[in-house]
Amino acid sequence: MWTLKKPEPAKLIIGILASDAEALASAKDAVIAKFGRADFVSNPWPFTMTKYYEAETGNAILKQFVSIEKLICPSKLAAIKHKTNKLEKELAKTLKTSLSRPVNLDPGIIEPSKLILATTKNFSHRIYIGKKMYAEVTLTFEKGRWKDYAYTFADYKQKCYHDFFSKIRTRLVEQLKTFR
């Protein structure tokens, strides 16, 4: 008989798309208040890879990532996606803007070998993770670098993202030594 193993904890990251610097700062603060202290926050980057979000979020979108210090069980990802969806709606009400979705929050987890993103949308490469949510392996970490796939969102193929995720991964590996 096989021995079942409890999954190792993972690093929670939240990607924030925001209509402007004020919305980005509000979203970052809300994410930290909801999920705990951040150990890494990326620089804000212009989000120019697609126009998909412009109708809801505007045409000068910024992207930033927040890495939460405390590790989580990977099985919490679906519930976290529900919390970020609720947080988006709360921020849309409080931010003074005519945009319908001034903030878009995308949670994911980093494990030593991969970055997984949660989503509400099913597709051929996504797996149902419960609670009406799906997940995909967006990047894998192989031979010291991040590897993307044909379905990987274009912005996740950028070196600046990979460099930031590598910092988080290095911290995660250090943290996991205390769990083994």
FIROFI-599124 format. One record per residue: residue in one letter; residue number from 1; x, y, z of N, C-alpha, C, O in turn. Coordinates in nm, 4 decimals, m for minus. Example, Ala and Ser with C-alpha at 12.3 -4.5 7.8 and 13.67 -1.06 7.14 Angstrom:
! FIROFI-599124
<A,1,<1.3190,m0.5690,0.7800>,<1.2300,m0.4500,0.7800>,<1.3200,m0.3300,0.7800>,<1.4236,m0.3319,0.8465>> <S,2,<1.2850,m0.2250,0.7080>,<1.3670,m0.1060,0.7140>,<1.2900,0.0030,0.7870>,<1.3409,0.1138,0.8039>> 
END
This chain:
! FIROFI-599124
<M,1,<0.0839,m0.1177,0.0000>,<0.0000,0.0000,0.0000>,<0.0887,0.1245,0.0000>,<0.1929,0.1276,0.0655>> <W,2,<0.0472,0.2243,m0.0723>,<0.1220,0.3486,m0.0818>,<0.1006,0.4327,0.0432>,<m0.0071,0.4317,0.1029>> <T,3,<0.2035,0.5046,0.0813>,<0.1941,0.5966,0.1936>,<0.1565,0.7339,0.1410>,<0.2267,0.7909,0.0575>> <L,4,<0.0467,0.7859,0.1898>,<0.0036,0.9192,0.1486>,<0.0832,1.0236,0.2251>,<0.1100,1.0092,0.3444>> <K,5,<0.1201,1.1289,0.1537>,<0.1995,1.2343,0.2155>,<0.1210,1.3649,0.2149>,<0.0531,1.3995,0.1182>> <K,6,<0.1327,1.4341,0.3236>,<0.0735,1.5668,0.3341>,<0.1517,1.6613,0.2426>,<0.2746,1.6549,0.2394>> <P,7,<0.0832,1.7491,0.1679>,<0.1577,1.8403,0.0803>,<0.2388,1.9412,0.1611>,<0.1975,1.9848,0.2686>> <E,8,<0.3526,1.9765,0.1081>,<0.4327,2.0800,0.1727>,<0.3622,2.2146,0.1575>,<0.2901,2.2366,0.0602>> <P,9,<0.3829,2.3034,0.2525>,<0.3237,2.4364,0.2388>,<0.3836,2.5105,0.1196>,<0.4921,2.4778,0.0716>> <A,10,<0.3108,2.6098,0.0742>,<0.3502,2.6869,m0.0434>,<0.3467,2.8358,m0.0116>,<0.2941,2.8787,0.0911>> <K,11,<0.4035,2.9113,m0.1013>,<0.4094,3.0563,m0.0882>,<0.2909,3.1168,m0.1622>,<0.2749,3.0942,m0.2821>> <L,12,<0.2080,3.1930,m0.0927>,<0.0968,3.2626,m0.1552>,<0.1468,3.3908,m0.2197>,<0.2163,3.4709,m0.1572>> <I,13,<0.1101,3.4085,m0.3456>,<0.1368,3.5350,m0.4139>,<0.0042,3.5871,m0.4679>,<m0.0854,3.5101,m0.5026>> <I,14,<m0.0060,3.7174,m0.4740>,<m0.1241,3.7814,m0.5316>,<m0.0740,3.8781,m0.6383>,<0.0034,3.9693,m0.6096>> <G,15,<m0.1194,3.8568,m0.7621>,<m0.0928,3.9511,m0.8687>,<m0.2023,4.0563,m0.8687>,<m0.3208,4.0235,m0.8628>> <I,16,<m0.1626,4.1822,m0.8754>,<m0.2587,4.2925,m0.8740>,<m0.2501,4.3672,m1.0061>,<m0.1438,4.4161,m1.0442>> <L,17,<m0.3624,4.3755,m1.0752>,<m0.3769,4.4662,m1.1892>,<m0.4570,4.5837,m1.1382>,<m0.5593,4.5637,m1.0727>> <A,18,<m0.4140,4.7057,m1.1658>,<m0.4848,4.8226,m1.1145>,<m0.4888,4.9334,m1.2186>,<m0.4001,4.9461,m1.3031>> <S,19,<m0.5937,5.0123,m1.2098>,<m0.6173,5.1186,m1.3063>,<m0.5206,5.2352,m1.2921>,<m0.4965,5.3077,m1.3887>> <D,20,<m0.4647,5.2543,m1.1725>,<m0.3703,5.3637,m1.1488>,<m0.2941,5.3379,m1.0190>,<m0.3181,5.2383,m0.9507>> <A,21,<m0.2030,5.4276,m0.9860>,<m0.1184,5.4092,m0.8675>,<m0.2001,5.4092,m0.7390>,<m0.1688,5.3340,m0.6466>> <E,22,<m0.3036,5.4915,m0.7311>,<m0.3875,5.4959,m0.6105>,<m0.4603,5.3626,m0.5898>,<m0.4623,5.3088,m0.4791>> <A,23,<m0.5195,5.3103,m0.6963>,<m0.5893,5.1816,m0.6878>,<m0.4911,5.0701,m0.6528>,<m0.5241,4.9798,m0.5760>> <L,24,<m0.3706,5.0763,m0.7090>,<m0.2681,4.9757,m0.6805>,<m0.2298,4.9784,m0.5325>,<m0.2214,4.8735,m0.4688>> <A,25,<m0.2067,5.0970,m0.4780>,<m0.1695,5.1090,m0.3374>,<m0.2819,5.0594,m0.2468>,<m0.2563,4.9898,m0.1485>> <S,26,<m0.4050,5.0945,m0.2791>,<m0.5196,5.0487,m0.1996>,<m0.5319,4.8968,m0.2036>,<m0.5576,4.8330,m0.1015>> <A,27,<m0.5136,4.8397,m0.3216>,<m0.5236,4.6944,m0.3371>,<m0.4119,4.6235,m0.2612>,<m0.4355,4.5227,m0.1946>> <K,28,<m0.2913,4.6762,m0.2715>,<m0.1774,4.6159,m0.1997>,<m0.2039,4.6175,m0.0494>,<m0.1829,4.5167,0.0180>> <D,29,<m0.2493,4.7299,0.0032>,<m0.2795,4.7398,0.1456>,<m0.3910,4.6437,0.1865>,<m0.3844,4.5819,0.2927>> <A,30,<m0.4926,4.6316,0.1025>,<m0.6051,4.5421,0.1316>,<m0.5607,4.3959,0.1308>,<m0.6039,4.3175,0.2153>> <V,31,<m0.4754,4.3593,0.0365>,<m0.4239,4.2218,0.0285>,<m0.3444,4.1881,0.1543>,<m0.3607,4.0803,0.2114>> <I,32,<m0.2593,4.2793,0.1971>,<m0.1774,4.2553,0.3159>,<m0.2655,4.2479,0.4405>,<m0.2429,4.1644,0.5280>> <A,33,<m0.3649,4.3344,0.4483>,<m0.4572,4.3310,0.5633>,<m0.5344,4.1993,0.5680>,<m0.5616,4.1469,0.6760>> <K,34,<m0.5694,4.1461,0.4518>,<m0.6499,4.0243,0.4449>,<m0.5673,3.8970,0.4648>,<m0.6122,3.8046,0.5326>> <F,35,<m0.4473,3.8911,0.4066>,<m0.3719,3.7661,0.4029>,<m0.2459,3.7638,0.4893>,<m0.1849,3.6583,0.5068>> <G,36,<m0.2072,3.8772,0.5425>,<m0.0913,3.8789,0.6313>,<0.0261,3.9559,0.5736>,<0.0241,4.0011,0.4591>> <R,37,<0.1272,3.9690,0.6557>,<0.2453,4.0481,0.6211>,<0.3114,3.9996,0.4919>,<0.3207,3.8795,0.4665>> <A,38,<0.3561,4.0934,0.4128>,<0.4267,4.0617,0.2887>,<0.5756,4.0495,0.3173>,<0.6315,4.1269,0.3950>> <D,39,<0.6391,3.9518,0.2539>,<0.7847,3.9464,0.2624>,<0.8501,4.0024,0.1372>,<0.9664,4.0425,0.1405>> <F,40,<0.7766,4.0054,0.0271>,<0.8256,4.0686,m0.0958>,<0.7106,4.1397,m0.1654>,<0.5984,4.0892,m0.1699>> <V,41,<0.7397,4.2571,m0.2196>,<0.6449,4.3309,m0.3042>,<0.7241,4.3742,m0.4267>,<0.8285,4.4382,m0.4146>> <S,42,<0.6750,4.3395,m0.5427>,<0.7472,4.3747,m0.6658>,<0.7340,4.5235,m0.6949>,<0.6507,4.5930,m0.6368>> <N,43,<0.8171,4.5697,m0.7849>,<0.7966,4.7019,m0.8416>,<0.6663,4.7004,m0.9203>,<0.6259,4.5950,m0.9695>> <P,44,<0.6007,4.8131,m0.9330>,<0.4868,4.8183,m1.0259>,<0.5402,4.8229,m1.1696>,<0.6341,4.8965,m1.2001>> <W,45,<0.4793,4.7436,m1.2559>,<0.5179,4.7417,m1.3962>,<0.3986,4.7814,m1.4825>,<0.2847,4.7503,m1.4476>> <P,46,<0.4225,4.8493,m1.5943>,<0.3121,4.8750,m1.6871>,<0.2625,4.7414,m1.7435>,<0.3423,4.6542,m1.7780>> <F,47,<0.1329,4.7269,m1.7522>,<0.0728,4.6049,m1.8059>,<0.0283,4.6342,m1.9481>,<m0.0761,4.6956,m1.9700>> <T,48,<0.1077,4.5902,m2.0443>,<0.0833,4.6263,m2.1847>,<0.0707,4.5061,m2.2774>,<0.0649,4.5230,m2.3992>> <M,49,<0.0664,4.3862,m2.2227>,<0.0681,4.2651,m2.3050>,<m0.0643,4.2352,m2.3742>,<m0.0676,4.1620,m2.4730>> <T,50,<m0.1721,4.2909,m2.3233>,<m0.3032,4.2658,m2.3812>,<m0.3958,4.3827,m2.3505>,<m0.3745,4.4566,m2.2543>> <K,51,<m0.4968,4.3985,m2.4314>,<m0.5985,4.5006,m2.4073>,<m0.7242,4.4387,m2.3447>,<m0.8266,4.5059,m2.3319>> <Y,52,<m0.7168,4.3136,m2.3067>,<m0.8300,4.2368,m2.2558>,<m0.9019,4.3056,m2.1393>,<m1.0245,4.2997,m2.1301>> <Y,53,<m0.8269,4.3700,m2.0516>,<m0.8847,4.4277,m1.9297>,<m0.9204,4.5759,m1.9422>,<m0.9752,4.6336,m1.8483>> <E,54,<m0.8906,4.6382,m2.0558>,<m0.9079,4.7831,m2.0689>,<m1.0501,4.8317,m2.0431>,<m1.0680,4.9358,m1.9798>> <A,55,<m1.1503,4.7605,m2.0894>,<m1.2888,4.8062,m2.0712>,<m1.3249,4.8182,m1.9229>,<m1.3987,4.9086,m1.8838>> <E,56,<m1.2730,4.7274,m1.8413>,<m1.3043,4.7262,m1.6978>,<m1.2041,4.8036,m1.6124>,<m1.2403,4.8611,m1.5097>> <T,57,<m1.0770,4.8044,m1.6560>,<m0.9690,4.8537,m1.5702>,<m0.8969,4.9756,m1.6269>,<m0.8107,5.0319,m1.5595>> <G,58,<m0.9292,5.0172,m1.7472>,<m0.8671,5.1351,m1.8058>,<m0.7525,5.1004,m1.8994>,<m0.7234,4.9835,m1.9246>> <N,59,<m0.6878,5.2054,m1.9506>,<m0.5846,5.1819,m2.0524>,<m0.4428,5.2132,m2.0052>,<m0.3497,5.2140,m2.0856>> <A,60,<m0.4258,5.2388,m1.8762>,<m0.2917,5.2626,m1.8212>,<m0.2713,5.1694,m1.7013>,<m0.2358,5.2140,m1.5922>> <I,61,<m0.2937,5.0415,m1.7229>,<m0.2950,4.9427,m1.6149>,<m0.1537,4.9171,m1.5616>,<m0.0563,4.9110,m1.6366>> <L,62,<m0.1469,4.9023,m1.4300>,<m0.0224,4.8676,m1.3614>,<m0.0345,4.7271,m1.3035>,<m0.1438,4.6830,m1.2680>> <K,63,<0.0780,4.6573,m1.2944>,<0.0813,4.5222,m1.2375>,<0.1851,4.5183,m1.1269>,<0.2944,4.5734,m1.1395>> <Q,64,<0.1482,4.4518,m1.0180>,<0.2400,4.4352,m0.9057>,<0.2083,4.3026,m0.8373>,<0.0940,4.2569,m0.8385>> <F,65,<0.3092,4.2422,m0.7784>,<0.2910,4.1175,m0.7043>,<0.3226,4.1389,m0.5571>,<0.4126,4.2147,m0.5212>> <V,66,<0.2461,4.0702,m0.4730>,<0.2702,4.0673,m0.3297>,<0.2898,3.9212,m0.2905>,<0.2085,3.8356,m0.3253>> <S,67,<0.3970,3.8934,m0.2186>,<0.4239,3.7605,m0.1660>,<0.3980,3.7651,m0.0156>,<0.4531,3.8492,0.0555>> <I,68,<0.3142,3.6741,0.0314>,<0.2786,3.6707,0.1731>,<0.3809,3.5873,0.2497>,<0.4172,3.4772,0.2083>> <E,69,<0.4262,3.6416,0.3612>,<0.5331,3.5776,0.4383>,<0.4955,3.4377,0.4882>,<0.5730,3.3432,0.4727>> <K,70,<0.3777,3.4247,0.5474>,<0.3356,3.2974,0.6059>,<0.2998,3.1975,0.4953>,<0.2270,3.2306,0.4016>> <L,71,<0.3512,3.0768,0.5076>,<0.3214,2.9722,0.4100>,<0.1796,2.9203,0.4287>,<0.1237,2.9278,0.5381>> <I,72,<0.1221,2.8675,0.3211>,<m0.0144,2.8149,0.3256>,<m0.0173,2.6719,0.2733>,<0.0755,2.6272,0.2060>> <C,73,<m0.1249,2.6010,0.3052>,<m0.1497,2.4705,0.2460>,<m0.2030,2.4934,0.1047>,<m0.2936,2.5748,0.0866>> <P,74,<m0.1494,2.4240,0.0040>,<m0.1967,2.4436,m0.1336>,<m0.3468,2.4216,m0.1511>,<m0.4071,2.4774,m0.2428>> <S,75,<m0.4076,2.3410,m0.0642>,<m0.5507,2.3144,m0.0765>,<m0.6363,2.4373,m0.0474>,<m0.7570,2.4346,m0.0715>> <K,76,<m0.5782,2.5428,0.0029>,<m0.6520,2.6666,0.0349>,<m0.6697,2.7589,m0.0853>,<m0.7374,2.8611,m0.0746>> <L,77,<m0.6101,2.7246,m0.1994>,<m0.6079,2.8173,m0.3131>,<m0.7481,2.8541,m0.3633>,<m0.7729,2.9708,m0.3935>> <A,78,<m0.8385,2.7591,m0.3727>,<m0.9740,2.7904,m0.4203>,<m1.0440,2.8881,m0.3263>,<m1.1062,2.9841,m0.3719>> <A,79,<m1.0343,2.8646,m0.1965>,<m1.0964,2.9542,m0.0992>,<m1.0335,3.0935,m0.1053>,<m1.1027,3.1942,m0.0901>> <I,80,<m0.9036,3.0986,m0.1273>,<m0.8352,3.2274,m0.1387>,<m0.8839,3.3032,m0.2620>,<m0.9009,3.4250,m0.2568>> <K,81,<m0.9062,3.2331,m0.3719>,<m0.9576,3.2991,m0.4923>,<m1.0955,3.3602,m0.4649>,<m1.1250,3.4695,m0.5132>> <H,82,<m1.1785,3.2921,m0.3893>,<m1.3078,3.3504,m0.3513>,<m1.2876,3.4780,m0.2691>,<m1.3585,3.5766,m0.2887>> <K,83,<m1.1913,3.4757,m0.1779>,<m1.1650,3.5936,m0.0952>,<m1.1135,3.7098,m0.1796>,<m1.1515,3.8246,m0.1565>> <T,84,<m1.0274,3.6813,m0.2771>,<m0.9767,3.7909,m0.3607>,<m1.0874,3.8459,m0.4509>,<m1.0913,3.9660,m0.4777>> <N,85,<m1.1768,3.7596,m0.4975>,<m1.2898,3.8088,m0.5773>,<m1.3769,3.9046,m0.4946>,<m1.4198,4.0090,m0.5437>> <K,86,<m1.4019,3.8673,m0.3690>,<m1.4810,3.9525,m0.2797>,<m1.4082,4.0845,m0.2531>,<m1.4699,4.1910,m0.2508>> <L,87,<m1.2774,4.0763,m0.2333>,<m1.1969,4.1953,m0.2087>,<m1.1991,4.2896,m0.3289>,<m1.2052,4.4114,m0.3120>> <E,88,<m1.1942,4.2343,m0.4494>,<m1.2060,4.3158,m0.5715>,<m1.3350,4.3966,m0.5707>,<m1.3346,4.5160,m0.6004>> <K,89,<m1.4443,4.3315,m0.5368>,<m1.5751,4.3992,m0.5348>,<m1.5782,4.5089,m0.4296>,<m1.6317,4.6170,m0.4538>> <E,90,<m1.5209,4.4814,m0.3126>,<m1.5157,4.5836,m0.2072>,<m1.4328,4.7037,m0.2516>,<m1.4708,4.8182,m0.2275>> <L,91,<m1.3202,4.6774,m0.3161>,<m1.2356,4.7871,m0.3639>,<m1.3052,4.8674,m0.4740>,<m1.2911,4.9896,m0.4794>> <A,92,<m1.3793,4.8009,m0.5608>,<m1.4520,4.8707,m0.6678>,<m1.5526,4.9704,m0.6098>,<m1.5775,5.0758,m0.6684>> <K,93,<m1.6097,4.9361,m0.4944>,<m1.7065,5.0265,m0.4297>,<m1.6389,5.1446,m0.3615>,<m1.6933,5.2550,m0.3598>> <T,94,<m1.5210,5.1219,m0.3056>,<m1.4564,5.2271,m0.2264>,<m1.3659,5.3198,m0.3080>,<m1.3454,5.4350,m0.2697>> <L,95,<m1.3123,5.2716,m0.4183>,<m1.2256,5.3562,m0.5007>,<m1.3117,5.4532,m0.5813>,<m1.4158,5.4154,m0.6350>> <K,96,<m1.2686,5.5745,m0.5888>,<m1.3462,5.6762,m0.6602>,<m1.3088,5.6743,m0.8085>,<m1.2164,5.7429,m0.8521>> <T,97,<m1.3832,5.5936,m0.8846>,<m1.3567,5.5787,m1.0270>,<m1.4836,5.5359,m1.0985>,<m1.5740,5.4786,m1.0376>> <S,98,<m1.4897,5.5634,m1.2258>,<m1.6049,5.5194,m1.3050>,<m1.5822,5.3793,m1.3643>,<m1.6722,5.3231,m1.4268>> <L,99,<m1.4643,5.3243,m1.3451>,<m1.4323,5.1924,m1.3992>,<m1.5054,5.0840,m1.3204>,<m1.5183,5.0933,m1.1983>> <S,100,<m1.5530,4.9812,m1.3906>,<m1.6275,4.8748,m1.3232>,<m1.5379,4.7811,m1.2417>,<m1.5826,4.7213,m1.1439>> <R,101,<m1.4127,4.7689,m1.2823>,<m1.3201,4.6791,m1.2124>,<m1.1824,4.7457,m1.2041>,<m1.0911,4.7089,m1.2781>> <P,102,<m1.1675,4.8423,m1.1154>,<m1.0406,4.9141,m1.1090>,<m0.9240,4.8301,m1.0583>,<m0.8078,4.8677,m1.0734>> <V,103,<m0.9568,4.7152,m0.9974>,<m0.8547,4.6249,m0.9453>,<m0.8920,4.4818,m0.9812>,<m1.0078,4.4417,m0.9695>> <N,104,<m0.7931,4.4060,m1.0247>,<m0.8098,4.2633,m1.0541>,<m0.7043,4.1904,m0.9717>,<m0.5850,4.2187,m0.9836>> <L,105,<m0.7481,4.0972,m0.8885>,<m0.6558,4.0240,m0.8009>,<m0.6461,3.8786,m0.8445>,<m0.7471,3.8091,m0.8552>> <D,106,<m0.5257,3.8338,m0.8692>,<m0.5004,3.6972,m0.9156>,<m0.4102,3.6234,m0.8180>,<m0.2887,3.6429,m0.8190>> <P,107,<m0.4691,3.5380,m0.7329>,<m0.3857,3.4631,m0.6400>,<m0.3224,3.3407,m0.7051>,<m0.3747,3.2841,m0.8011>> <G,108,<m0.2108,3.3029,m0.6506>,<m0.1425,3.1824,m0.6941>,<m0.0511,3.1343,m0.5840>,<m0.0390,3.1972,m0.4789>> <I,109,<0.0123,3.0234,m0.6091>,<0.1107,2.9714,m0.5143>,<0.2392,2.9376,m0.5876>,<0.2398,2.8993,m0.7046>> <I,110,<0.3461,2.9533,m0.5149>,<0.4765,2.9087,m0.5645>,<0.5194,2.7919,m0.4778>,<0.5229,2.8007,m0.3550>> <E,111,<0.5517,2.6827,m0.5443>,<0.6158,2.5669,m0.4833>,<0.7571,2.5637,m0.5411>,<0.7840,2.6341,m0.6384>> <P,112,<0.8474,2.4853,m0.4851>,<0.9828,2.4845,m0.5401>,<0.9888,2.4538,m0.6897>,<1.0792,2.5014,m0.7584>> <S,113,<0.8950,2.3759,m0.7409>,<0.9022,2.3353,m0.8815>,<0.8055,2.4060,m0.9748>,<0.8090,2.3830,m1.0957>> <K,114,<0.7176,2.4932,m0.9205>,<0.6171,2.5519,m1.0089>,<0.5475,2.6727,m0.9486>,<0.5507,2.6967,m0.8279>> <L,115,<0.4836,2.7485,m1.0394>,<0.3936,2.8567,m1.0033>,<0.2562,2.8190,m1.0565>,<0.2401,2.7908,m1.1753>> <I,116,<0.1570,2.8188,m0.9676>,<0.0206,2.7799,m1.0017>,<m0.0694,2.9004,m0.9812>,<m0.0620,2.9661,m0.8774>> <L,117,<m0.1545,2.9305,m1.0790>,<m0.2506,3.0393,m1.0665>,<m0.3920,2.9847,m1.0560>,<m0.4267,2.8864,m1.1214>> <A,118,<m0.4733,3.0492,m0.9732>,<m0.6149,3.0154,m0.9609>,<m0.6952,3.1004,m1.0588>,<m0.6572,3.2128,m1.0915>> <T,119,<m0.8063,3.0448,m1.1046>,<m0.8915,3.1161,m1.1992>,<m1.0351,3.0664,m1.1878>,<m1.0608,2.9563,m1.1392>> <T,120,<m1.1271,3.1491,m1.2331>,<m1.2680,3.1085,m1.2371>,<m1.3020,3.0412,m1.3694>,<m1.4103,2.9846,m1.3847>> <K,121,<m1.2101,3.0472,m1.4643>,<m1.2391,2.9989,m1.6005>,<m1.1755,2.8625,m1.6286>,<m1.0569,2.8416,m1.6027>> <N,122,<m1.2543,2.7720,m1.6809>,<m1.2038,2.6412,m1.7211>,<m1.1440,2.6511,m1.8617>,<m1.1854,2.7343,m1.9424>> <F,123,<m1.0484,2.5668,m1.8887>,<m0.9902,2.5552,m2.0224>,<m0.9163,2.4224,m2.0281>,<m0.9037,2.3538,m1.9267>> <S,124,<m0.8682,2.3862,m2.1442>,<m0.8093,2.2530,m2.1641>,<m0.6928,2.2214,m2.0714>,<m0.6734,2.1053,m2.0353>> <H,125,<m0.6164,2.3196,m2.0327>,<m0.4975,2.2978,m1.9493>,<m0.5216,2.3269,m1.8015>,<m0.4275,2.3289,m1.7223>> <R,126,<m0.6464,2.3494,m1.7647>,<m0.6781,2.3825,m1.6257>,<m0.7473,2.2659,m1.5568>,<m0.8157,2.1852,m1.6198>> <I,127,<m0.7273,2.2596,m1.4260>,<m0.7804,2.1502,m1.3449>,<m0.8735,2.2099,m1.2405>,<m0.8440,2.3126,m1.1794>> <Y,128,<m0.9857,2.1436,m1.2218>,<m1.0814,2.1857,m1.1204>,<m1.0236,2.1606,m0.9816>,<m0.9772,2.0503,m0.9528>> <I,129,<m1.0261,2.2620,m0.8955>,<m0.9687,2.2484,m0.7608>,<m1.0748,2.2638,m0.6515>,<m1.0416,2.2773,m0.5338>> <G,130,<m1.2012,2.2619,m0.6904>,<m1.3094,2.2725,m0.5931>,<m1.3613,2.4134,m0.5793>,<m1.2978,2.5092,m0.6235>> <K,131,<m1.4782,2.4255,m0.5172>,<m1.5393,2.5551,m0.4884>,<m1.5588,2.6408,m0.6143>,<m1.5472,2.7633,m0.6090>> <K,132,<m1.5883,2.5756,m0.7268>,<m1.6111,2.6425,m0.8556>,<m1.4877,2.7154,m0.9085>,<m1.4997,2.8150,m0.9799>> <M,133,<m1.3686,2.6652,m0.8730>,<m1.2418,2.7262,m0.9148>,<m1.1534,2.6252,m0.9868>,<m1.1640,2.5040,m0.9681>> <Y,134,<m1.0669,2.6800,m1.0688>,<m0.9721,2.6018,m1.1482>,<m0.8310,2.6536,m1.1203>,<m0.8133,2.7615,m1.0638>> <A,135,<m0.7327,2.5765,m1.1601>,<m0.5934,2.6187,m1.1460>,<m0.5128,2.5669,m1.2641>,<m0.5479,2.4680,m1.3285>> <E,136,<m0.4036,2.6372,m1.2897>,<m0.3116,2.5939,m1.3951>,<m0.1686,2.6093,m1.3466>,<m0.1366,2.6987,m1.2683>> <V,137,<m0.0841,2.5207,m1.3949>,<0.0597,2.5370,m1.3746>,<0.1042,2.6358,m1.4815>,<0.1135,2.6009,m1.5992>> <T,138,<0.1314,2.7580,m1.4405>,<0.1653,2.8655,m1.5338>,<0.3125,2.8624,m1.5718>,<0.3478,2.8871,m1.6871>> <L,139,<0.3983,2.8320,m1.4749>,<0.5427,2.8224,m1.4963>,<0.5954,2.7038,m1.4169>,<0.5403,2.6690,m1.3125>> <T,140,<0.7015,2.6420,m1.4660>,<0.7735,2.5424,m1.3876>,<0.9177,2.5897,m1.3715>,<0.9697,2.6651,m1.4537>> <F,141,<0.9808,2.5438,m1.2640>,<1.1189,2.5800,m1.2368>,<1.2050,2.4588,m1.2669>,<1.1987,2.3574,m1.1974>> <E,142,<1.2855,2.4705,m1.3714>,<1.3691,2.3595,m1.4167>,<1.5100,2.4085,m1.4461>,<1.5294,2.5102,m1.5126>> <K,143,<1.6067,2.3354,m1.3963>,<1.7480,2.3641,m1.4235>,<1.7835,2.5102,m1.3942>,<1.8557,2.5747,m1.4702>> <G,144,<1.7312,2.5604,m1.2827>,<1.7674,2.6936,m1.2377>,<1.6962,2.8092,m1.3038>,<1.7366,2.9243,m1.2870>> <R,145,<1.5898,2.7808,m1.3794>,<1.5174,2.8916,m1.4443>,<1.3694,2.8579,m1.4593>,<1.3290,2.7418,m1.4527>> <W,146,<1.2903,2.9621,m1.4795>,<1.1470,2.9443,m1.4999>,<1.1189,2.9099,m1.6450>,<1.1745,2.9711,m1.7362>> <K,147,<1.0329,2.8122,m1.6658>,<0.9949,2.7678,m1.8001>,<0.8466,2.7986,m1.8205>,<0.7632,2.7669,m1.7357>> <D,148,<0.8155,2.8603,m1.9334>,<0.6757,2.8906,m1.9648>,<0.6230,2.7943,m2.0701>,<0.6968,2.7117,m2.1237>> <Y,149,<0.4947,2.8067,m2.0984>,<0.4257,2.7166,m2.1916>,<0.3465,2.7969,m2.2930>,<0.3306,2.9180,m2.2779>> <A,150,<0.2972,2.7308,m2.3951>,<0.2202,2.7992,m2.4997>,<0.1012,2.8734,m2.4402>,<0.0645,2.9796,m2.4906>> <Y,151,<0.0406,2.8213,m2.3357>,<m0.0766,2.8838,m2.2748>,<m0.0422,2.9869,m2.1673>,<m0.1313,3.0565,m2.1187>> <T,152,<0.0850,2.9979,m2.1296>,<0.1254,3.0921,m2.0248>,<0.0940,3.2346,m2.0702>,<0.1272,3.2740,m2.1820>> <F,153,<0.0296,3.3113,m1.9819>,<0.0003,3.4513,m2.0136>,<0.1296,3.5224,m2.0519>,<0.2344,3.4987,m1.9919>> <A,154,<0.1215,3.6093,m2.1519>,<0.2410,3.6746,m2.2064>,<0.3211,3.7494,m2.1001>,<0.4442,3.7459,m2.1019>> <D,155,<0.2531,3.8166,m2.0080>,<0.3285,3.8915,m1.9074>,<0.4083,3.7992,m1.8156>,<0.5130,3.8390,m1.7645>> <Y,156,<0.3609,3.6776,m1.7940>,<0.4325,3.5826,m1.7079>,<0.5566,3.5245,m1.7756>,<0.6299,3.4471,m1.7141>> <K,157,<0.5801,3.5603,m1.8992>,<0.7001,3.5159,m1.9701>,<0.8153,3.6162,m1.9572>,<0.9250,3.5913,m2.0072>> <Q,158,<0.7906,3.7286,m1.8908>,<0.8897,3.8350,m1.8807>,<0.9979,3.8045,m1.7769>,<0.9718,3.7433,m1.6733>> <K,159,<1.1183,3.8482,m1.8073>,<1.2322,3.8275,m1.7182>,<1.2110,3.8947,m1.5828>,<1.2485,3.8381,m1.4801>> <C,160,<1.1521,4.0130,m1.5803>,<1.1326,4.0819,m1.4516>,<1.0415,4.0001,m1.3599>,<1.0638,3.9972,m1.2389>> <Y,161,<0.9398,3.9341,m1.4145>,<0.8541,3.8468,m1.3340>,<0.9352,3.7273,m1.2844>,<0.9297,3.6923,m1.1665>> <H,162,<1.0100,3.6654,m1.3745>,<1.0889,3.5475,m1.3376>,<1.1892,3.5807,m1.2275>,<1.2078,3.5026,m1.1341>> <D,163,<1.2533,3.6962,m1.2386>,<1.3497,3.7369,m1.1353>,<1.2796,3.7531,m1.0004>,<1.3317,3.7111,m0.8971>> <F,164,<1.1614,3.8143,m1.0023>,<1.0869,3.8328,m0.8783>,<1.0425,3.6981,m0.8210>,<1.0561,3.6746,m0.7009>> <F,165,<0.9896,3.6097,m0.9056>,<0.9461,3.4779,m0.8583>,<1.0627,3.3966,m0.8039>,<1.0454,3.3174,m0.7113>> <S,166,<1.1802,3.4155,m0.8602>,<1.2988,3.3437,m0.8108>,<1.3338,3.3870,m0.6685>,<1.3733,3.3040,m0.5867>> <K,167,<1.3197,3.5162,m0.6382>,<1.3423,3.5629,m0.5007>,<1.2444,3.4956,m0.4051>,<1.2824,3.4522,m0.2964>> <I,168,<1.1195,3.4874,m0.4460>,<1.0179,3.4237,m0.3619>,<1.0502,3.2762,m0.3451>,<1.0411,3.2225,m0.2347>> <R,169,<1.0875,3.2108,m0.4535>,<1.1202,3.0681,m0.4490>,<1.2374,3.0426,m0.3543>,<1.2337,2.9481,m0.2756>> <T,170,<1.3404,3.1253,m0.3610>,<1.4560,3.1106,m0.2727>,<1.4137,3.1227,m0.1264>,<1.4573,3.0444,m0.0421>> <R,171,<1.3296,3.2201,m0.0971>,<1.2785,3.2367,0.0404>,<1.1960,3.1150,0.0821>,<1.2079,3.0674,0.1950>> <L,172,<1.1128,3.0649,m0.0087>,<1.0315,2.9469,0.0193>,<1.1191,2.8269,0.0552>,<1.0923,2.7575,0.1533>> <V,173,<1.2218,2.8028,m0.0224>,<1.3117,2.6894,0.0043>,<1.3730,2.7030,0.1430>,<1.3862,2.6038,0.2146>> <E,174,<1.4108,2.8246,0.1820>,<1.4631,2.8481,0.3172>,<1.3573,2.8164,0.4223>,<1.3860,2.7504,0.5222>> <Q,175,<1.2353,2.8635,0.3997>,<1.1275,2.8406,0.4959>,<1.0937,2.6923,0.5087>,<1.0641,2.6445,0.6182>> <L,176,<1.0979,2.6200,0.3980>,<1.0613,2.4780,0.4002>,<1.1589,2.3935,0.4818>,<1.1225,2.2858,0.5290>> <K,177,<1.2809,2.4403,0.4988>,<1.3788,2.3654,0.5789>,<1.3297,2.3470,0.7216>,<1.3666,2.2498,0.7875>> <T,178,<1.2478,2.4382,0.7698>,<1.1958,2.4256,0.9067>,<1.0795,2.3255,0.9154>,<1.0425,2.2836,1.0251>> <F,179,<1.0219,2.2871,0.8008>,<0.9097,2.1923,0.7987>,<0.9557,2.0484,0.7785>,<0.8773,1.9558,0.7994>> <R,180,<1.0777,2.0280,0.7394>,<1.1255,1.8934,0.7047>,<1.1898,1.8260,0.8222>,<1.2356,1.7123,0.8107>> 
END
